[in-house]
Amino acid sequence: MRGSSSGQPIMALLDLLGRRWALRIIWELRAETLGFRELQQRCGGMSSSVLSSRLYELREADVLEQFNGRHRMTDEGERLLDLYPTMQAW
């Protein structure tokens, strides 16, 4: 994961995933590519500025990528999704 200031990538990842709306954005993008407005509608109640910030942070962490104005999971993001069942069971 890029951008780990502590030298501990897991700490940076957990910090990112703990931010408001981050997991919801990942969840909404798990199966399809969405534009900004589509994503905002699915995450009712999220402001444009927060969505912009989270998308930027998730792109910087190589979880998401933007392609033709739409957002989708990267291979690294897909690997993160593979951990959801384990995290849910825990």
N, C-alpha and C positions, 0 to 999 in steps of 0.2 A: 504494500500500500504506500503510495506516494504521500509526502507531506507529514511524516511522523516526526515531530519535534523532540519527543522523548527518547527516540531510538527504539521504542517498543511499538511496532506496528499494530499489535493487538489492542493496545491502549488507545491508539489513535482511531482504530476502527470502532471500538466500543463507544468512544466519545462521539463519533459521527453518528452511529446508529441510535444513540440515546437522544439525539436532538429531535425536537418536536417535528413531526411529519416525515422524517427521513424513512422510517420503516414503511409508512403508508405509501410513499412515492415508489419505493422499491416494489411493494406488493402490487400496486396498480400497473407497474410496467413488467410484471413477471411474465406475461403471456403475449403482450402486444406492444407495438410502438405507438406512442401518443404524442400529439402536439401539446404545446403549453396550455392552451385553453381547455382542451379535452381533459388533461391531467388536473387542472384546477377545478373543473366541474366535478370530477370524481372524488376530489379531496375537498368537498364542500366546507367552507369556513376558512380556508387558507388564503391569506393575502397574496397578491402578486409578488410583493417584495420578498416574503418568506419563501415562496416557491422558487423564485429566481435564485435566492441564496442557497437553498438546499440542492437544487439542480447543479449549481456551480460546484458546491462542495462534493457532491457525489461524482461529478465528472472528474474533478481533481483527484479523487480517490480511486479512479478507474473502475467505478461501479457502473456508471452510465456513460453513454456517449450521445452526442447530438448529430443527427444526419438529416439533411434537408429540412431543418426546422422541427424535427421530431426527435423524441427521446426514446432510447432503448437500452437494454442491458448489454453490458460488455461480457466477454467470456469470464472475466473476474467476477462480475456481478452475478452471472449464472452460477458460478461456483459458490458464491455466498448464499444464493437461494437454495442450493443443495443442503445447506446447513439448517434451514428452517425447521424441518421435521425433528431434528435432533434438539434444537433449541426449544421447540414447543414441548417435547417430551420431558425436558429438564424442568 
